[in-house]
Amino acid sequence: MPEAATETTVELNGVRLYTRRVGHGPPVVVLHGGPGAHHDYLLPQYDHLAEGGRALLYYDQRGGGRSPVPREVPVGWREHVADLEALRGHWELDRLTVLGYSWGGLLALLYALEHPDRIARLALVSSAPVTAAWRDEFERRFAARMAQPWIARSRADLTASGLSRTDPEKYRRIAFALSVAGYFRDPSRAREMTPFRVTERTRRAVWDSLGNYDLREQIHRTFPDGTAPRSLLLHGVYDPMPLEAARETAALLATGVIELATGHAPHVEATQDFERALGGFLPHN
């Protein structure tokens, strides 16, 4: 197992960002999803990647987790990109290897488009799509899953159980698992994910700042004729985030998709396959 993590709060761009480093070796910057979430729910599985001889650099993005900001502080996509660039300077890294999960995958791409000379490798896991149209399709698929009758029945049973009084911690764990069940191929595995919360203001502000976005032409212009950074996409076949969108993104980056028999959280549902795929791609000693 990797040694204990080092936690630091870094002040930059007028905000204070919580950062966490684990392992030794070539650095890999890990971008959590959300927007408005925090890095904890990637653990402990992501930390296992440090055992391959690399340093993992996590941070809670502005407006989420241990990096809260006042309501008047902007938290749109441009601010998130600027924060990552400022952290690159703080960490004294010339070029970044970025591992982005869900929204973090889209943030990694947005950073690469704004700072193409600063990207060495991109690893995109269950990445949010490069068009608003595909994101709308994700919302439709996820809503359909969450509307399944068994989820409503389970929530009613949980309320009637009295656990909120007799065992509040167990109640919260079950309630959380039900709230994310639609992300999983096997919803019973949702209890294995580390619970997290999303700051709604940040989530909404990021998507509002992107609007009806479509990055395809910008990717073509920024990385013409096979000049995209070395990239890997990892995606679950049963992910409500459309696999078709991941394949489109991969084609734009002149790479392919490693497809696993999971939902949106391959680090939970196929931990060994997840570690094997990324361990073979990310730099290491």
Summary of the structure (lengths in Angstrom):
residues: 285
radius of gyration: 18.5
end to end distance: 15.9
largest distance: 61.7
contacts: 963
relative contact order: 0.17
helix: 47%
strand: 19%
